[in-house]
């Protein structure tokens, strides 16, 4: 069984003549422990698909299954619980609270869960150590480099011990060297901890860290490549969406 699966998923925004079809019948299955790069031009549907996978949105039609459970049938509260328990998010802009220490930023997801103070502190320190920031717990974002801020953001995503890490352009605000360091970290977390990583990127050299590359074009999966071998012929994928 796939960890997460999209079956004939469509997503339409708006109504009537103003309607925009962001996804046009997407089929995608991802196994536990995979590292998948999601690519495609602006407006291709990749961000919409990621929002659905992260339980931030629901399909208009079709099914999204998480470990066999149809997510679109869950209530809003149930989806929020699934998101908090199984998904970690990393964004291009870091999204750290500016006047809050690294440790306090990392503790936030546990605070929302209602974890006790001692448990939060211990988990946050362990997460920061895992991303190479031991000793920086009390630094604010302004006292950290861009690469270090992204490491804090990754620690915040890791602190809940997620099944899936969703990274949206995680190296977009970093120089090449810091970007490679972040990609080395994501690859290590995938390999050593078995965390499933789904990463949106427009940079081919960053996508090369993934073992699988899925390309979206015009709301469908145009290609799906594993270790250089295409598993979904582009022409067939586009034809099937018509």
N, C-alpha and C positions, 0 to 999 in steps of 0.2 A: 504493500500500500504506500502511495506517495504521502509525504508529510503534508504538502499543500498542493492543491490542484484547482485549476480553473477549467470549467467545462462550458464551452459555447457561450462565454461571457460577453455581454454587450453592456455599454454604458452610454446613455444619452443624456445630455444636459439641455434644458429648455424644452419648449413645445412648439409644434406647428412649423412655420417657416423659419423660426429662430432656432430650431433644434440642431444640436451638434452631436454627432455620433463619435464619441471618443474611442470606443472599443467596438469592434464589429465581428464578434464571434471568436474570442480568444480561447485556445486550448493550450494549457501549460501545466505540466506536472513536475514537481521538484521534490527530490528525495531528501531524507534527513542527512545532514552532514555535507551537503553540496555547497560549493562556492560558485555563485552565478553572477555574472556581470550582465546588466540590462542596458542596452544601448538603443539609440534611435534619434532621429532629428526632433526638433521642437514640434510638438503637436502630433507626435507619432502614437501616443497612447501609453508610453512607458510609465509616466508618473501616475496616470489614472490607475493602471494595473497595480502599481506598487501601493497606492492608497487602499485599494480593495484588499490586497494581500495583507496589509498591516491593520485591517479592520477599522480603517478610518473612513471608509465608504463602502457601499454595497452595490452589486450589479443591478442593472435595470432588468436584464433577463440572464438566464444561465445560472450556474452553480459555482460556489466557492466552497471547497471542502478542506477542512483542517483536521488531519488524522481521521478522515472519513465523516466528520461532522459537518453538515451543511450550515455554514456560517450565516448565510443570508436569512436563515429561519430563526436565528437567535434574536432576542430583544436587544435594544441599545445597551442596556446595563450588562447583559451577558457578553456582548461583543467587547465592551470596555474591560470586563474582567478577563476575557481571553487575551486581549491586547496587553494588559498589565502583567499577566502571568507568563506569557510565552514570547513576547516581542520586545526587542530593544531597538531604539531608533538613534541614528547618528545623522546629523545634518551638515550641509556645507557651511552654514553660518555659526556652528558650534552651539548657539542658543543657551549660553551660560548666563546665570544671574551675575551682573557685574560687580556688585558689592558683597558678594558671598564667596566664602573660601571654596577651594577645590573640593574639600571633604564635604562641605554642606551642599554643594551642587550635586555631588554624587549621591548623597543621602536622600535627595528629594523623592525619587520613586518609592523608596522604602517608607518615607514619611506618609505618602499617599496611601500606602498599604496598611498603615497603622502599626508598623514595627516599633519596638521599644528603643529607647535611646542607646543602650549598650549594644544591641544587635545592629543598629544602624551604623554606629561608629566603627565597629569591627568589620562589617561588610564593606563599608566605604574605603577603609584603609587597605583592605585586601584587594579591592578592585583597582585602587590607585597603584598599588605595588605591582599588580599584574600588567599594567600598561607602562611601567617604568617610571612612576612618579612618586616613589617612596621618598618621604622627606619634604614633599611639596604640598602636603595636606592643607596647610593654613595660608597658602598663597591665593590671592584673588586673581581673576582672569587678567587684569591689567599687569600683574607681576609675572605673567607667563607668556612664552612665545606662542605664535599661532599653532605650531605643531604640538606644543604642550597643552594648549587649550583643547585641541581636537582629541588628545589623549584623555583629558578629563571627560569630554563628552562621550568617548568610548567607554570609559570606566563607569559613567552614569548609566549607559545602556547595559553594561555587564552586571551591574550590582544586583539585579533581580534574577540573575542566572537564566537568561532567556533561551528559548529553543532556537529562535530565529533573530538574526541581527539584520535590520534593514538600514542600509547606508545610502543616503542621497547625495551624490557628488562629494564624498568625504574628503577629497583632496583638492576641491575646486578653489579654495582660498589659500592654498599653500604653494610654496615654491617646489621645484622638482625634487630636491633632496628630502624636504620634510614630507612631501607626498609619498615618496618611496618608503620612508620610515613608517608612515601610517599604513601603507599597503602591506609591508612586512608584518606589522602587528596584526592586521586583520587576517592575513594568511596563517599566521601562527595560531591565532585563536580558533580558526576553522580546523586546522590540522591537529592541534594538541587538545582542544576541548570538545571538538565535534560540533561546534555551533554552526548552524546553517547560515550562510551569509548571502544576502541578496543586495547587490550594489548597483545603483544607477550611476553611470559615468559616460562622458563623451570623449574620454581620453583612451585611445587604443593601448598605450603603454601601461596604463593602470588596469584596463580590462584583461591584459595578458596575465595578471596574477590569478585570475579566476580559472577554474577548470572547465567552465562552460560559459558561452556567450550567447545570449538571446537578443535578437535585434527586432525591434518593432518598426513598422512602416504603415502609416495610414490606418492605425487601429487594429492591426493584426500582427501575429508573429511571422515575420518575413523569413527568419532563419534561426536555427538553434544548433549551435556547434559545440561539440565536446572534444577537447584535445585535438582541435583541427579537423574533426570529422563532422560534417553536417548531418544532423539527425532529422531535420525537417527541411525538405527542399523548398526554397523560397517560392518558386512558381506554384507548387502544390498548396502551400499555405495560403497564398493570396487567392488562388482559385477557389479554395474551400470557403473563403469568407464572402464570396460574391453571391 
